[in-house]
Amino acid sequence: WGVVSREVYLKERLAVPWREILWALRRLEARGLIRGGHFVAGVTGEQFAGEEAMTLLARVRRSGGARQSEIGQQIGRQALALGA
């Protein structure tokens, strides 16, 4: 898992419509499997993160957060590749 947002989705150009991905992400959030919120600075809109990504982002934030947005986009791409 990682951080997923519409911005990352648009860059990936997936065949699945964003509304379907968003629906699935909200269901996962309702089940407590992921968290919704705003985790990565500079990324607009809803974001969803797995526990591992949140731990990594918290560590980056504590260490100064200079590369937080860059790391968030990288793990977001990994999450989309895994079908999150």
C-alpha positions in Angstrom: 0.0 0.0 0.0 0.9 3.6 -0.3 -0.8 7.0 -0.8 -3.3 7.2 -3.5 -4.9 10.4 -4.8 -6.7 11.6 -8.0 -3.5 13.4 -9.0 -1.6 10.1 -9.0 -4.4 8.4 -10.8 -4.4 11.0 -13.6 -0.7 10.6 -14.1 -1.1 6.8 -14.5 -3.8 7.0 -17.1 -5.6 3.8 -15.9 -8.6 2.3 -17.8 -10.7 2.2 -14.7 -12.7 5.4 -14.0 -11.6 7.5 -11.0 -15.1 7.2 -9.5 -14.8 3.4 -9.3 -11.4 3.6 -7.6 -12.7 6.3 -5.2 -15.7 4.1 -4.4 -13.4 1.2 -3.6 -11.0 3.3 -1.6 -13.9 4.7 0.5 -15.1 1.1 1.2 -11.7 0.1 2.3 -11.6 3.2 4.6 -15.0 2.3 6.0 -13.7 -1.2 6.8 -10.7 0.3 8.6 -8.2 -1.2 6.1 -6.8 2.2 4.9 -7.2 5.8 6.1 -8.5 8.8 4.2 -7.2 12.4 4.7 -4.6 14.8 3.5 -1.1 13.2 4.1 1.1 14.6 1.4 1.7 18.4 1.1 1.2 19.8 -2.4 -1.3 17.1 -3.4 -4.9 18.3 -3.6 -8.0 16.4 -3.0 -8.7 13.3 -1.0 -5.8 11.0 -0.3 -5.9 7.4 1.0 -3.0 5.7 2.8 -2.1 2.3 4.0 -0.5 2.0 7.5 3.0 1.4 6.1 2.7 4.7 4.1 1.5 6.6 7.1 4.4 5.3 9.2 6.9 6.3 6.5 5.3 9.8 6.0 5.3 10.4 9.8 9.0 9.5 9.9 9.7 11.9 7.0 7.7 14.6 8.7 9.6 14.2 12.0 12.9 14.4 10.1 12.1 17.7 8.3 9.7 16.6 5.6 11.7 18.1 2.7 10.9 15.2 0.4 7.4 14.3 1.7 5.6 15.1 -1.6 8.1 13.2 -3.7 7.9 10.1 -1.5 4.1 10.3 -1.4 3.9 10.3 -5.2 6.3 7.3 -5.5 4.4 5.2 -3.0 1.2 6.3 -4.7 2.4 4.9 -8.0 3.3 1.7 -6.3 -0.1 1.4 -4.8 -1.8 1.9 -8.1 0.4 -0.7 -9.7 -0.7 -3.2 -7.0 -4.3 -2.5 -7.6 -5.1 -0.4 -4.5 
